[in-house]
């Protein structure tokens, strides 16, 4: 499957590689058809690539607020 970025670039979605989100999965997105260079994620809830990840691995969709909890959590970061 293909996805288009805000600036019109084509990206390639791997529907087999997923990360669990609160409202639906996030699918891994690549810059090339051969899945050699990872680019980001596609939100499975609203089908957008408009999302962001912080340094702790928390992933949030900017459209529907689908979130993936951080990979590591430390109370000192609060």
C-alpha positions as CSV (number, residue, x, y, z in Angstrom):
1,X,0.0,0.0,0.0
2,X,1.1,3.6,-0.7
3,X,0.6,6.7,1.4
4,X,1.2,10.3,0.3
5,X,2.9,12.9,2.6
6,X,1.7,16.5,3.0
7,X,4.4,17.6,0.5
8,X,3.2,15.0,-2.1
9,X,5.8,12.4,-1.7
10,X,4.9,8.7,-2.0
11,X,5.7,6.4,0.9
12,X,5.2,2.6,1.2
13,X,3.2,1.1,4.0
14,X,4.0,-2.4,5.4
15,X,0.7,-3.7,6.8
16,X,2.5,-6.7,8.3
17,X,4.6,-4.6,10.7
18,X,2.5,-3.0,13.3
19,X,2.7,-1.2,16.6
20,X,-0.3,-1.2,19.0
21,X,-2.0,2.1,19.4
22,X,-4.9,3.1,21.7
23,X,-7.5,3.5,18.9
24,X,-5.9,1.2,16.2
25,X,-2.5,0.0,15.0
26,X,0.3,2.1,13.6
27,X,1.9,0.6,10.4
28,X,5.6,1.0,9.6
29,X,6.2,3.2,6.5
30,X,9.2,3.1,4.2
31,X,10.7,5.6,1.7
32,X,11.1,2.8,-0.9
33,X,9.2,-0.2,-2.2
34,X,11.9,-2.6,-1.1
35,X,11.5,-1.6,2.6
36,X,15.2,-0.6,3.0
37,X,14.8,2.8,4.5
38,X,12.3,3.2,7.3
39,X,10.5,6.6,7.3
40,X,7.8,6.6,10.0
41,X,4.3,5.3,10.7
42,X,0.8,5.4,9.3
43,X,-2.1,5.6,11.8
44,X,-4.4,2.7,11.3
45,X,-7.3,4.6,12.8
46,X,-7.5,7.5,10.5
47,X,-5.0,6.5,7.7
48,X,-2.7,9.5,8.0
49,X,1.1,9.8,8.3
50,X,0.7,13.0,10.3
51,X,2.1,11.7,13.6
52,X,5.1,12.3,15.9
53,X,7.3,10.2,18.2
54,X,9.2,11.6,21.2
55,X,12.6,10.5,22.6
56,X,10.9,7.9,24.9
57,X,9.2,6.1,22.0
58,X,5.7,7.6,22.6
59,X,3.9,7.9,19.2
60,X,0.9,10.2,18.8
61,X,-1.3,10.8,15.7
62,X,-1.8,14.5,15.2
63,X,-5.3,14.0,13.7
64,X,-7.2,11.5,15.9
65,X,-4.9,11.3,19.0
66,X,-4.3,7.6,18.6
67,X,-1.3,7.0,20.9
68,X,1.3,4.3,21.6
69,X,2.7,4.4,25.1
70,X,6.4,5.0,25.6
71,X,8.8,2.1,25.3
72,X,10.3,3.0,28.7
73,X,8.8,5.1,31.4
74,X,10.5,6.7,34.3
75,X,8.8,8.9,36.9
76,X,11.8,11.2,36.8
77,X,10.6,12.4,33.4
78,X,7.3,13.8,34.7
